[in-house]
Amino acid sequence: MLKILTVMRGTNAHVCVYNSAMLKISKITIPVSAGFPSPAQDYREEEINLAKLLCLDSPSVYLAKVEGDSMEDANCPNGTMLVIDRSIVPRSRDIIVGILNGGFIVKRLINTPNGILLYAEHKTYPPYALKEDDEFEIWGVVVKMILDPK
């Protein structure tokens, strides 16, 4: 299945194209120690399907790339690829992709007795309380993040 997501931001278009049939790689079945290495172990390689692992095999799932640093404290720095599921009903505390006054945003959704807060996960960005004249739509819920450790 070929999927395309185009996100317009100003005059720039960001396009992600992928084919879920091409997302298979080999997996080493031994654990990778984050502490001290274990003695040599027998291992075998098997194939894993990245489309299934990243939930990309559903027609309601899309990829988008983060621009900016407002979600860094949620382990979502600039350049992170978001896996977004449009079929999930958002709950308070979910990280969501929304459309606020015509622009795409990624924030943590907080439901309060006084309304909805869009919470940036960065100390320099205050929470944004939706106002009555704001146009806001929750576009989807972030279900996975793909980070580049470099």
JOFENSUL-V254273 format. One record per backbone hydrogen bond with DSSP energy under -0.5 kcal/mol. NH is the residue of the N-H (numbers start at 1). CO is the residue of the C=O. E is the energy in kcal/mol with one decimal. If there is no record, write none. Layout:
[[NH CO E] [NH CO E]]
This chain:
[[3 18 -2.4] [5 16 -1.8] [7 5 -0.5] [7 14 -2.4] [8 6 -0.5] [9 12 -2.9] [12 9 -2.2] [14 7 -2.4] [15 13 -0.6] [16 5 -2.1] [18 3 -1.7] [20 1 -2.0] [20 18 -0.5] [22 19 -1.9] [23 20 -1.1] [25 48 -2.0] [27 46 -3.6] [29 27 -0.5] [29 44 -1.6] [33 31 -0.7] [46 27 -2.1] [48 25 -3.0] [50 23 -3.1] [50 48 -0.7] [51 23 -0.7] [53 49 -2.5] [54 50 -2.7] [55 52 -1.1] [56 51 -2.9] [57 51 -0.9] [58 55 -0.6] [61 58 -1.6] [62 84 -2.6] [64 82 -1.6] [66 80 -2.9] [72 69 -1.6] [73 121 -3.0] [74 71 -1.8] [75 72 -1.7] [76 71 -1.3] [79 66 -2.4] [80 77 -2.1] [81 146 -2.6] [82 64 -3.8] [82 80 -0.5] [83 144 -2.7] [84 62 -3.1] [84 82 -0.6] [85 141 -3.0] [86 60 -3.1] [86 84 -0.6] [88 85 -0.6] [90 88 -0.6] [93 109 -4.5] [94 91 -2.0] [96 94 -0.6] [96 107 -3.2] [97 140 -2.7] [98 96 -0.5] [98 105 -2.3] [99 137 -2.8] [100 98 -0.6] [100 103 -2.8] [101 99 -0.6] [101 135 -3.6] [103 100 -1.7] [105 98 -2.5] [107 96 -1.9] [108 119 -2.6] [109 94 -3.1] [110 108 -0.5] [110 117 -2.6] [112 110 -0.5] [112 115 -2.9] [115 112 -1.5] [117 110 -3.1] [118 128 -3.0] [119 108 -3.2] [119 117 -0.7] [120 118 -0.6] [121 70 -1.1] [122 120 -1.1] [125 122 -1.8] [126 124 -0.5] [128 118 -2.7] [129 127 -0.6] [130 116 -2.2] [130 128 -0.6] [134 131 -1.4] [136 134 -0.7] [137 99 -1.7] [139 97 -2.1] [139 137 -0.7] [140 97 -1.8] [141 85 -2.3] [142 95 -2.8] [143 83 -3.1] [144 83 -1.2] [146 81 -3.1] [147 145 -0.6] [149 147 -0.7]]
